[in-house]
Amino acid sequence: MFLAASAIVFVAYFANVALGAFAEAAILSDVGEMLVLFAASILFVVAILQKEADRKNKNGS
């Protein structure tokens, strides 16, 4: 769930950067872009930590 959310947020970030580069119509400001990228990073880290915890529980360690 968190990995999919991370991918969706990153796609939103990438779409904003692409709009700014090619159409000069970026929706977010620099601070907005930073916050969206930060959210994608946090969601990705949460997803990886959950997968690691699940793997650790399956191995019984």
Buried (B, 14 or more C-beta within 10 A) or exposed (E): EBBEBBBEBBEBBEEBBEBBEEEEEBEBEEEEBEEBBEBBEEBBEBBEEEEEEEEEEEEEE
